[in-house]
Amino acid sequence: PRIPRLDRDQVTGDSGTIYDRYLQQRGNVPNMFRTVAHRPEIFQTMIAHFEAVLHTGTLPLKLKELAIVRTSQLNRCSYCLASHSRICRKLGWSDDQLVNLADYADRTDFTHAEKVALQLAEWMTRNQGPLTEEQWQQVRDVYSEGEVVELMAAIGLFNYFNRFNNLLDMEPTAPAS
């Protein structure tokens, strides 16, 4: 790795508590988090934001993870794709859906709401500027204002994570055994 990853015995305080929680819940601490732990204040706020984006609100995690995978595909982030494709499979998305996600608009195995979320991920990731009134209406016909914030927070967070991981050539975290 370009920046050494910190092991559990190299972190203390709140960072150690986060490591312990991830080790218990997932069986590992993702490589990105182990890298960011070099700056505990950033690591701790990153984890708080990450967990708030994914685990609060009214939208299902399954939908947020699908948008995250599409964002990571567009950014060609092998690190995030490895982890979040695995999560998507556990949440019920098929390999076929994930591998062919770029064709979501023509597929019948995504709902209209899922297609709108994926389109939002594409617009935001490609940074195509403000939404047109027509685009905004497509989103608002399906999602409340709070849900738009949830989706955009997940997409935006992973645009950040994708860039961070791509520039550091982060190796995917091995799945917990």
C-alpha positions in Angstrom: 0.0 0.0 0.0 1.1 3.6 -0.6 0.2 4.5 3.0 0.6 1.8 5.6 -2.6 0.6 7.1 -2.8 0.7 10.9 -3.6 -2.5 12.8 -5.7 -2.6 16.0 -2.7 -2.4 18.3 -1.7 0.9 16.6 -4.8 2.9 17.4 -6.2 4.0 20.7 -9.3 5.7 22.2 -12.3 6.2 20.0 -10.5 4.8 17.0 -9.8 1.6 18.9 -13.5 1.4 19.8 -14.4 1.7 16.1 -11.9 -1.0 15.2 -13.3 -3.3 17.8 -16.9 -2.7 16.6 -15.9 -3.4 12.9 -13.9 -6.5 13.9 -16.9 -7.8 15.9 -19.5 -6.9 13.2 -17.6 -7.7 10.0 -14.6 -9.7 11.0 -12.3 -7.0 9.5 -11.6 -3.3 9.4 -11.7 -2.1 5.8 -8.3 -1.1 4.3 -9.5 2.4 3.6 -10.5 2.9 7.2 -7.2 1.5 8.4 -5.5 4.1 6.2 -7.6 7.0 7.3 -6.9 6.1 10.9 -3.6 7.9 10.6 -5.7 11.0 11.3 -8.0 9.9 14.2 -10.2 13.0 14.0 -10.9 12.5 10.3 -11.3 8.7 10.8 -13.8 9.2 13.6 -15.9 11.8 11.7 -15.7 9.7 8.5 -17.1 6.7 10.3 -19.9 8.7 11.9 -20.9 10.2 8.6 -20.6 6.8 6.8 -22.8 5.2 9.4 -25.4 8.0 9.4 -25.6 8.0 5.6 -26.1 4.2 5.3 -28.0 3.4 8.5 -30.4 6.2 9.1 -33.3 7.7 7.2 -36.2 6.0 5.5 -34.7 4.5 2.4 -33.6 0.8 2.5 -29.9 0.0 2.7 -30.4 -2.2 -0.3 -31.3 0.8 -2.5 -28.4 2.9 -1.1 -26.0 0.1 -1.7 -27.2 -0.3 -5.3 -26.6 3.4 -6.0 -23.1 3.0 -4.3 -22.2 0.2 -6.7 -23.3 2.2 -9.7 -21.3 5.2 -8.5 -18.3 3.0 -8.0 -18.7 1.4 -11.5 -18.8 4.9 -13.1 -15.6 5.8 -11.2 -13.9 2.5 -11.9 -13.2 2.0 -8.2 -12.2 -1.7 -7.8 -11.8 -1.2 -4.1 -15.4 0.0 -3.4 -16.8 -2.4 -6.1 -15.3 -5.4 -4.4 -16.7 -4.6 -1.0 -20.1 -3.1 -2.0 -20.9 -5.7 -4.7 -20.4 -8.3 -1.9 -22.8 -6.4 0.3 -25.3 -6.0 -2.5 -25.3 -9.7 -3.1 -26.0 -10.3 0.6 -28.9 -7.9 0.4 -30.5 -9.8 -2.5 -29.2 -8.2 -5.7 -28.1 -10.8 -8.3 -24.7 -11.0 -10.0 -26.5 -10.4 -13.3 -28.1 -7.2 -12.0 -24.8 -5.9 -10.7 -22.6 -6.9 -13.7 -25.1 -5.4 -16.1 -26.1 -2.4 -14.0 -25.2 0.0 -16.8 -28.2 -1.4 -18.6 -30.6 -0.7 -15.7 -32.9 1.5 -17.8 -33.8 -1.3 -20.2 -34.2 -4.0 -17.6 -37.4 -5.3 -16.1 -35.9 -6.5 -12.8 -35.5 -3.0 -11.4 -38.4 -0.9 -10.1 -39.1 2.6 -11.4 -37.9 4.0 -8.1 -34.6 2.0 -8.4 -34.1 3.2 -11.9 -34.6 6.8 -10.8 -32.0 6.3 -8.0 -29.5 4.8 -10.5 -30.1 7.7 -12.8 -29.5 10.2 -10.0 -26.2 8.4 -9.3 -25.2 8.8 -12.9 -26.1 12.5 -13.0 -24.3 13.3 -9.8 -21.2 11.2 -10.5 -20.8 12.6 -14.0 -21.3 16.1 -12.4 -23.6 17.3 -15.1 -24.5 20.4 -13.3 -27.8 21.4 -11.7 -30.7 19.1 -12.6 -33.2 20.4 -15.2 -36.8 20.9 -14.0 -37.7 17.8 -15.9 -35.0 15.7 -14.2 -35.8 17.2 -10.8 -39.5 16.3 -11.3 -38.5 12.7 -12.2 -36.7 12.4 -8.8 -39.4 14.2 -6.8 -42.2 12.1 -8.3 -40.6 9.1 -6.5 -38.7 10.5 -3.5 -39.4 12.9 -0.7 -37.0 15.8 -0.1 -35.4 13.8 2.8 -35.0 10.7 0.7 -33.3 12.8 -2.1 -30.8 14.0 0.6 -30.2 10.4 1.7 -29.5 9.2 -1.9 -27.4 12.2 -2.7 -25.4 11.8 0.5 -24.7 8.1 -0.3 -23.7 8.9 -3.9 -21.6 11.9 -2.8 -19.9 10.0 0.0 -18.9 7.3 -2.4 -17.7 9.7 -5.1 -15.3 10.9 -2.3 -14.4 7.4 -1.2 -13.9 6.3 -4.8 -11.5 9.1 -5.6 -9.6 8.5 -2.3 -9.2 4.8 -3.0 -8.4 5.2 -6.7 -5.6 7.7 -6.1 -4.1 5.5 -3.4 -4.5 2.4 -5.5 -6.2 0.8 -2.4 -6.3 -2.9 -2.4 -9.7 -4.5 -1.8 -10.2 -5.7 1.8 -10.2 -9.5 2.0 -13.6 -10.8 3.0 -13.7 -12.0 6.6 -13.5 -15.7 6.8 
